[in-house]
Amino acid sequence: MRIAADPYTELRNRLFEAELLFSTGVDGLYGRSDTYQGIADAVDHLMHRWGHDVGATVVHLPPLIARSTFDSTDYIRSFPDLVGSVHVFNGGDRDHVELVRRVSAGGDWPALLEPGEIVLSPAACYSLYPMCAGRLPAGGRYFEVSGYCFRHEPSTDPTRMQAFKMHEIVYVGEPDTAQRHRDDSLARGLSILTDIGLDVTATPANDPFFGRLGAALAAGQLDEGLKFEGVTAICSDDRPTAVMSANCHRDHFGAPFGIETATGAVAHSACVGFGVDRITIALLVRHGLDPSTWPGPVRARLFS
Ligand SMILES: [Zn+2]
């Protein structure tokens, strides 16, 4: 008798069998097929139209972030369990000999590496804030940022990837406009996702802060209504998956990165972020694994 896998493993197996995703042998790290990537690119394009509408400056980001920027974001305090740090070899010939010896002997060669000036990027918008340092124009600025992000949370749930694409529309500037951007973006994001056939609802949310201290941070974030997620059922009706989030940062980035409004006050920021891979998988589950058979209106919105 075949023992049924959990619904997450079941879905991942279906995506592997259809060769939409390819296994690398590591949970949460996958190759993408051309069909999968075509859907992901179409989702990116929906966000790009939005960025164009609000006059956003477009910044495509690498999957790495400057360590100095990362250190200023407080991420390591809040999410130490999700961090990925890049370490590099700075040694000389003698160190190289020892490095090779350890590799051959199955020894601890990573111990010979040193932290590089970069870490893996945990969120697309983080790299943006140091670029905004100084005085902003009146009315603030909109940015559209996208790139691969990393979070160390290996899982058989195919929507919980370690390396995944994030696409955000970010506002930096006046406090009331930042709040409005968050609220309007939540509504607009839900409407875009509904238009491509996803059943998405908004729910107050908190970030997965680490440890005992983190519980208090999460409660505070919920109390103050700083974060909302758009969730949809992918593998489970009881435990829907977040596919977008709308976040009010207040001066959390404006203060450490020295960003000022046109009148010299500390700038506020807000972002709406879309999990491009999660939306891609949600679409495959909702409409079927072959996009050529998807409903006409959905195909028209995505692919024309
Ligand atoms: Zn963001």
Boltz pocket constraint, residues with backbone or C-beta under 6 A from the ligand:
constraints:
  - pocket:
      binder: B
      contacts: [[A, 123], [A, 124], [A, 125], [A, 126], [A, 168], [A, 247], [A, 271], [A, 272], [A, 273]]
      max_distance: 6.0
